[in-house]
Amino acid sequence: MGRTNKGRGGQGTPATVALANAGAGFTLHPYEHDPGAQAYGEEAADALGVPYERIFKTLVAETERGLAVAVVPVAAKLDLKAFASALHGKRATMAEAAKVERVTGYVVGGISPLGQRRQLPTVVDESALGFETVYFSAGRRGLQIETAPATLIELTGAFVAAIARTG
């Protein structure tokens, strides 16, 4: 897998800087973002020709202990009860977009699990382990990172759990 540097092509984001600083292997995949798109992960999958199961979205939820990050396939929904349980809590609710943007430093549709202003507790859905590489936002709309799931898990200090549900 190719490595990139933080400045090449003007595509450096806090997420790509975090990967580069860690010496991690990754590939950037830019695509033309449609400003009218609402389903950002599905848009990325369609633009890049990647199955929905391999593109992961970054969601932020409120738990009893504060904000936490969930990384789940765009083909699935976050199971809030399973997510809370993975963090040893009882409940979780989706966080307000404005708060998420303020805390992470990213805009909705471009939130990366890496390079956030403050590293939040993170849970990656176990389905990520079934792939050699996974895709997730590089920190802006129209740019995805491809890297090994182990890299994502290591650099975010994530737990791995069954937190996604289909349908």
DAQUIHU-V327039 format. One record per helix or strand. SS is the DSSP state (2 for helix, 1 for strand). FROM is the first residue (numbers start at 1). TO is the last residue. If there is no record, write none. Layout:
ss=SS from=FROM to=TO
ss=SS from=FROM to=TO
//
This chain:
ss=2 from=8 to=10
ss=2 from=14 to=22
ss=1 from=27 to=30
ss=2 from=40 to=48
ss=2 from=52 to=54
ss=1 from=55 to=63
ss=1 from=66 to=73
ss=1 from=77 to=78
ss=2 from=80 to=86
ss=1 from=92 to=94
ss=2 from=97 to=104
ss=1 from=121 to=125
ss=2 from=126 to=130
ss=1 from=134 to=140
ss=1 from=143 to=147
ss=2 from=149 to=156
ss=1 from=159 to=161
ss=1 from=164 to=165
//
